[in-house]
């Protein structure tokens, strides 16, 4: 009889814990962070691993409490030690970035590995990066490819882009440009700027070998990919899009837009933005230069590049 009563009490406690956690999740999704924390904290203090992880999230992001990386690390660690893969991964990120703890790549690798071995794709991707760059472990391209592939096959966009790069460069795998483009495409379609840049470059290269029926379509597709990456601040894509406007390839020629894009890209010294700004200037009227300068400032606003171009074109009609 006592065992039956104890089992009933235990089931009741578990049910209440789940209810509190569910209420906390609902409050968090609704943006009521104070209520979410009120639900999570008692459960976390009682050892509930999911609640501990959620409290860590709130401290890391300053939601419902002042941002406190040390507190976030403390709660992530409690959840990570109970086997929560997301907490293990987040704890690895904190070690990698030196937030709330001294920067320690070896510790980051250790926690990434625990989460990766549970099949958690973001950790697999990040563990691949550590092997790829030799942080916390010796450089090992074979291991990098192994972990990138595991994450990429689960749909992780960063891993797909990185796996594409490994195929492109022949690191850890036999060089295979078809495979590289295949993985870049998957990542590009999920919004990874570098992959979008590479897809744009591939479409442009393809256009040079296309027949007249498909050449223009390839060029227009290149412009589309460059625009997507440029919108996210990728300087190489901004430069490439500027070239398309300068030459009138895939878009009507417009020197003011080209100038603005070259100017925007020139912030990154690895592009030829500054030199091409001068080239564009030599062909422009004072009015076009003024328009390009104004447009460049508008483009520099967050997520405003395409909107700025559209507004400029509408105004200039």
C-alpha positions, 0 to 999 in steps of 0.5 A: 500500500505504501508503495502505491501511495509513493508511486502516486505522489511521484507521478503527481510531482512529475505531472506538476513539474511538466505543467510548470515547464509547459507554462514557462515555455508558453509564457516565454513564447508570448514574450512574458519573460518574467513569468517564464522565469518564475515558472522555470526557476523553482524547477531548475533549483529542484534539478529539472534539467530542461528548466536549468537549460531554459534559465541559462538561455534567459541569463545569456540573452538577458530575458526576464533578468539582467544579462549575466554570462556567468549565471548562464554558464552555471545553469548550462553546466547543470543541465549539460551534466545531466545530458541535455545536448542543447546545454552541452552545445551552448556551454561549448559556445560559451567556452569558445567565445570566453563568455562567463568563463575564460576562453578555452577551446579544448573545453569547447571541443569537449562539450561539443563532442558530448552533444555531437555524439547525441546527434545534435546537428549544431554541435556536430557543425561546430565540432567540424569547425574546430577540426577544420581550424585546429582550435582545441584539437589538431587540424584534421580535415577528415574529421571536419568532413565527418562532422560537417556531413553528419550535421549537413545531412540533418539540414544544418545550413552552416555545415552544408556550406562548410561541406561544400567548401571542403569539396571545392578545395579537396580537403578531407575528401576528393575534390568534387565541384559538383558536390560542392555546388550541390551543398552550396545550393542547399545552404544558399537556399537556407540563407547562408550568405557565403553559399549564396555568393558562391552560387552567384559566382557559379551561375556567372561562370556557367553563363560564359559557357551557356548557349544564347538561350540559357545565358541570360537566365544564368546571368539573371540568376547570378544577380539574384544570388549576389543580391541575397548575399549582399543584403546580408552584408557580404562585401564580396557579393556587394562588389559582384553585384556592383560589377553587374550594375556597372556592366549592365549584366542581368540588370539595366546598367546603372552607374550610381547603383554600381558606385554605391555598391562599390563604396559599400564593399570598399569597407572590406579591404579584400574586395576591389571596391575602392578601386572600382569606385574610382573607375565608376567615378570617371564615367559619372556626372556630378549628379550621378555621383551625388545620387550614388553617395546618398544611395550608399548611405541608405544601403548601409542601413540594416537589411535595407540594400534591396529596398534602397535600390528599389526606392532609388529606381522608383524615384529616378523614373 
